[in-house]
Amino acid sequence: FAAYKFLIAYGQYFSILKLVCFFYGVIMCPLVYMMIDGIAVICLSFTITLSKPREGLGSERPTSSLLGPATFFSVLGVQIINLVFIAIGFAMMHSEADYVRWPAHLAEGASWWLLGDNWETTVIYMLVFSGFITTSCTFSFGSHYRASISSNPAVLLSTFVLATVLVLTLLLPASRFTMLWHIASEPFNNDCPTNSVWIRWQASGGRQSPGMSLAFRLKLLALMAAQAVCLVLWERCVVQGPVREFLKKRFPSKR
Protein backbone atom coordinates (compact mmCIF):
# COMPACT_ATOMS: atom_id res chain seq x y z
CA PHE A 1 0.00 0.00 0.00
CA ALA A 2 2.84 2.42 0.79
CA ALA A 3 4.53 1.73 -2.55
CA TYR A 4 1.16 2.10 -4.29
CA LYS A 5 0.60 5.48 -2.64
CA PHE A 6 4.14 6.54 -3.51
CA LEU A 7 3.72 5.77 -7.21
CA ILE A 8 0.37 7.56 -7.29
CA ALA A 9 2.03 10.58 -5.67
CA TYR A 10 4.85 10.31 -8.23
CA GLY A 11 2.34 10.62 -11.05
CA GLN A 12 0.81 13.64 -9.36
CA TYR A 13 4.23 15.26 -8.89
CA PHE A 14 4.96 14.83 -12.56
CA SER A 15 1.59 16.19 -13.61
CA ILE A 16 2.38 19.37 -11.66
CA LEU A 17 5.90 19.51 -13.08
CA LYS A 18 4.74 19.15 -16.68
CA LEU A 19 1.92 21.67 -16.32
CA VAL A 20 4.27 24.29 -14.86
CA CYS A 21 6.83 23.60 -17.59
CA PHE A 22 4.15 24.01 -20.28
CA PHE A 23 2.96 27.24 -18.66
CA TYR A 24 6.43 28.81 -18.76
CA GLY A 25 7.49 27.18 -22.05
CA VAL A 26 10.47 25.39 -20.53
CA ILE A 27 11.82 21.84 -20.50
CA MET A 28 14.12 20.49 -17.81
CA CYS A 29 17.41 18.98 -18.85
CA PRO A 30 17.67 15.23 -19.58
CA LEU A 31 19.76 14.55 -16.46
CA VAL A 32 16.91 15.74 -14.25
CA TYR A 33 14.48 13.32 -15.88
CA MET A 34 17.04 10.53 -15.65
CA MET A 35 17.52 11.26 -11.95
CA ILE A 36 13.80 11.24 -11.19
CA ASP A 37 12.58 8.49 -13.54
CA GLY A 38 15.65 6.29 -13.84
CA ILE A 39 17.13 6.44 -10.34
CA ALA A 40 14.87 7.94 -7.68
CA VAL A 41 11.63 6.17 -8.61
CA ILE A 42 13.29 2.76 -8.87
CA CYS A 43 15.34 3.11 -5.67
CA LEU A 44 12.64 4.61 -3.49
CA SER A 45 9.69 2.51 -4.66
CA PHE A 46 11.76 -0.64 -4.10
CA THR A 47 13.19 0.32 -0.71
CA ILE A 48 9.72 1.24 0.58
CA THR A 49 8.73 -2.42 0.15
CA LEU A 50 11.58 -3.49 2.44
CA SER A 51 9.77 -2.08 5.49
CA LYS A 52 9.16 -4.77 8.10
CA PRO A 53 5.95 -5.64 9.96
CA ARG A 54 5.55 -4.97 13.64
CA GLU A 55 6.32 -7.86 15.94
CA GLY A 56 2.89 -7.89 17.52
CA LEU A 57 -0.44 -8.19 15.73
CA GLY A 58 -2.78 -5.39 16.75
CA SER A 59 -6.52 -5.67 17.25
CA GLU A 60 -7.29 -3.11 14.54
CA ARG A 61 -7.45 -4.40 10.98
CA PRO A 62 -5.71 -2.47 8.18
CA THR A 63 -7.57 -0.89 5.30
CA SER A 64 -8.80 -3.32 2.69
CA SER A 65 -9.27 -0.83 -0.16
CA LEU A 66 -6.79 0.85 -2.48
CA LEU A 67 -9.18 3.80 -2.49
CA GLY A 68 -10.00 3.76 1.22
CA PRO A 69 -10.08 7.00 3.24
CA ALA A 70 -6.56 6.56 4.69
CA THR A 71 -5.02 6.01 1.26
CA PHE A 72 -7.08 8.68 -0.46
CA PHE A 73 -6.52 11.47 2.05
CA SER A 74 -2.85 10.62 2.46
CA VAL A 75 -2.20 11.14 -1.25
CA LEU A 76 -4.62 14.07 -1.54
CA GLY A 77 -2.87 15.89 1.30
CA VAL A 78 0.49 15.42 -0.39
CA GLN A 79 -0.90 16.91 -3.60
CA ILE A 80 -2.38 19.96 -1.88
CA ILE A 81 0.74 20.66 0.19
CA ASN A 82 2.95 20.48 -2.87
CA LEU A 83 0.69 22.76 -4.90
CA VAL A 84 0.78 25.34 -2.12
CA PHE A 85 4.56 25.28 -1.78
CA ILE A 86 5.17 25.35 -5.52
CA ALA A 87 2.92 28.41 -5.73
CA ILE A 88 4.90 30.04 -2.89
CA GLY A 89 8.20 29.18 -4.60
CA PHE A 90 7.20 30.81 -7.86
CA ALA A 91 5.80 33.84 -6.04
CA MET A 92 9.20 34.20 -4.34
CA MET A 93 10.94 33.87 -7.70
CA HIS A 94 8.78 36.54 -9.34
CA SER A 95 9.46 38.93 -6.45
CA GLU A 96 13.25 38.74 -6.97
CA ALA A 97 14.69 41.86 -8.60
CA ASP A 98 17.22 39.77 -10.57
CA TYR A 99 14.59 37.48 -12.08
CA VAL A 100 13.85 37.74 -15.80
CA ARG A 101 11.10 35.50 -17.13
CA TRP A 102 12.14 32.97 -19.74
CA PRO A 103 11.30 34.43 -23.18
CA ALA A 104 9.48 31.39 -24.49
CA HIS A 105 8.12 33.30 -27.48
CA LEU A 106 11.69 33.60 -28.82
CA ALA A 107 12.46 29.88 -28.57
CA GLU A 108 12.31 27.44 -31.44
CA GLY A 109 9.99 24.62 -30.46
CA ALA A 110 12.24 21.85 -31.74
CA SER A 111 15.30 23.09 -29.83
CA TRP A 112 14.35 21.41 -26.55
CA TRP A 113 17.95 21.40 -25.29
CA LEU A 114 17.84 25.21 -25.02
CA LEU A 115 14.74 25.36 -22.84
CA GLY A 116 16.37 24.51 -19.50
CA ASP A 117 18.63 27.56 -19.11
CA ASN A 118 16.40 29.59 -16.80
CA TRP A 119 15.29 30.11 -13.22
CA GLU A 120 11.93 28.38 -13.74
CA THR A 121 13.35 24.89 -14.24
CA THR A 122 15.56 25.21 -11.16
CA VAL A 123 12.67 26.22 -8.90
CA ILE A 124 10.30 23.51 -10.14
CA TYR A 125 13.01 20.83 -9.98
CA MET A 126 13.96 21.71 -6.41
CA LEU A 127 10.42 21.83 -5.03
CA VAL A 128 9.10 18.80 -6.89
CA PHE A 129 12.08 16.55 -6.23
CA SER A 130 12.44 17.55 -2.56
CA GLY A 131 8.75 16.80 -1.99
CA PHE A 132 9.15 13.55 -3.88
CA ILE A 133 12.02 12.45 -1.63
CA THR A 134 10.21 13.45 1.56
CA THR A 135 7.09 11.57 0.51
CA SER A 136 9.03 8.31 0.27
CA CYS A 137 10.01 8.79 3.92
CA THR A 138 6.55 9.72 5.15
CA PHE A 139 5.02 6.68 3.48
CA SER A 140 7.66 4.49 5.18
CA PHE A 141 7.13 5.75 8.72
CA GLY A 142 5.41 2.64 9.93
CA SER A 143 2.19 2.68 11.89
CA HIS A 144 -0.17 0.24 13.56
CA TYR A 145 1.06 -2.60 11.35
CA ARG A 146 4.57 -1.76 10.16
CA ALA A 147 7.79 -1.33 12.07
CA SER A 148 9.40 2.09 12.36
CA ILE A 149 11.28 3.56 9.41
CA SER A 150 14.46 3.10 11.45
CA SER A 151 14.20 -0.62 10.72
CA ASN A 152 14.49 0.10 6.98
CA PRO A 153 18.04 1.41 6.44
CA ALA A 154 17.72 1.08 2.66
CA VAL A 155 15.06 3.78 2.38
CA LEU A 156 16.97 6.02 4.79
CA LEU A 157 20.18 5.66 2.80
CA SER A 158 18.44 6.27 -0.54
CA THR A 159 16.72 9.35 0.86
CA PHE A 160 19.94 10.72 2.33
CA VAL A 161 21.94 10.26 -0.88
CA LEU A 162 19.28 11.79 -3.13
CA ALA A 163 18.67 14.71 -0.76
CA THR A 164 22.42 15.38 -0.49
CA VAL A 165 22.80 15.52 -4.28
CA LEU A 166 19.80 17.83 -4.52
CA VAL A 167 21.09 20.26 -1.88
CA LEU A 168 24.59 20.30 -3.37
CA THR A 169 23.30 21.12 -6.84
CA LEU A 170 21.30 23.99 -5.35
CA LEU A 171 23.91 25.57 -3.08
CA LEU A 172 27.22 24.99 -4.84
CA PRO A 173 28.52 27.91 -6.92
CA ALA A 174 28.24 27.63 -10.68
CA SER A 175 30.54 24.87 -11.93
CA ARG A 176 30.65 22.00 -14.38
CA PHE A 177 28.74 19.90 -11.85
CA THR A 178 25.84 22.35 -11.50
CA MET A 179 25.80 22.92 -15.26
CA LEU A 180 25.06 19.23 -15.75
CA TRP A 181 21.71 19.97 -14.08
CA HIS A 182 21.31 23.43 -15.67
CA ILE A 183 20.99 25.04 -12.25
CA ALA A 184 20.32 28.78 -12.43
CA SER A 185 23.32 29.70 -10.29
CA GLU A 186 24.84 29.92 -13.78
CA PRO A 187 24.19 33.39 -15.29
CA PHE A 188 22.42 32.22 -18.45
CA ASN A 189 21.34 35.76 -19.36
CA ASN A 190 24.70 37.50 -18.83
CA ASP A 191 26.52 39.95 -21.10
CA CYS A 192 27.76 37.11 -23.30
CA PRO A 193 25.07 34.40 -23.37
CA THR A 194 25.63 31.09 -25.14
CA ASN A 195 21.94 30.23 -25.36
CA SER A 196 20.46 31.52 -28.64
CA VAL A 197 17.15 32.32 -26.95
CA TRP A 198 18.82 34.73 -24.52
CA ILE A 199 20.84 36.17 -27.40
CA ARG A 200 17.61 36.99 -29.25
CA TRP A 201 16.13 38.34 -26.03
CA GLN A 202 18.97 40.79 -25.54
CA ALA A 203 18.97 41.72 -29.23
CA SER A 204 15.30 42.68 -28.93
CA GLY A 205 16.09 45.02 -26.04
CA GLY A 206 15.59 42.66 -23.11
CA ARG A 207 17.62 43.32 -19.99
CA GLN A 208 20.41 41.09 -18.75
CA SER A 209 20.22 39.26 -15.43
CA PRO A 210 22.74 37.60 -13.11
CA GLY A 211 22.61 34.03 -11.92
CA MET A 212 20.38 33.03 -9.03
CA SER A 213 21.94 34.53 -5.90
CA LEU A 214 23.01 32.41 -2.95
CA ALA A 215 20.59 34.36 -0.74
CA PHE A 216 17.64 33.34 -2.91
CA ARG A 217 18.87 29.75 -3.13
CA LEU A 218 19.02 29.64 0.67
CA LYS A 219 15.45 30.93 0.83
CA LEU A 220 14.48 28.23 -1.62
CA LEU A 221 16.20 25.64 0.58
CA ALA A 222 14.28 26.94 3.61
CA LEU A 223 11.05 26.60 1.64
CA MET A 224 11.95 23.01 0.76
CA ALA A 225 12.56 22.30 4.45
CA ALA A 226 9.17 23.82 5.39
CA GLN A 227 7.54 21.69 2.69
CA ALA A 228 9.16 18.58 4.17
CA VAL A 229 7.93 19.48 7.68
CA CYS A 230 4.35 19.93 6.44
CA LEU A 231 4.43 16.59 4.60
CA VAL A 232 5.73 14.84 7.71
CA LEU A 233 3.11 16.45 9.96
CA TRP A 234 0.31 15.57 7.55
CA GLU A 235 1.23 11.89 7.47
CA ARG A 236 2.17 11.58 11.15
CA CYS A 237 -0.56 13.70 12.75
CA VAL A 238 -3.47 13.48 10.32
CA VAL A 239 -3.22 10.24 8.34
CA GLN A 240 -1.75 8.06 11.09
CA GLY A 241 -2.06 10.15 14.25
CA PRO A 242 -4.59 11.82 16.54
CA VAL A 243 -6.74 13.27 13.76
CA ARG A 244 -7.19 9.79 12.31
CA GLU A 245 -8.09 8.34 15.70
CA PHE A 246 -10.62 11.09 16.37
CA LEU A 247 -12.34 10.57 13.01
CA LYS A 248 -12.44 6.78 13.50
CA LYS A 249 -14.21 7.22 16.82
CA ARG A 250 -16.49 9.94 15.47
CA PHE A 251 -17.40 8.01 12.33
CA PRO A 252 -16.94 4.30 13.10
CA SER A 253 -17.02 1.77 10.27
CA LYS A 254 -20.32 -0.04 9.87
CA ARG A 255 -18.70 -3.13 8.39
Secondary structure, DSSP 8 states (H G I E B T S, - for coil): -HHHHHHHHHHHHHHHHHHHHHHHT----HHHHIIIIIIIHHHHHHHHTT--B-SS--SS-----TTSHHHHHHHHHHHHHHHHHHHHHHHHHHH-TT-----GGGS-TT-GGGTT-SHHHHHHHHHHHHHHHHHHHHTTS--SSB--GGG-HHHHHHHHHHHHHHHHHHHS-SSHHHHHTT-TTS-TTSSS--SHHHHHHHHTT--------HHHHHHHHHHHHHHHHHHHHIIIIIISSHHHHHHHHHS----
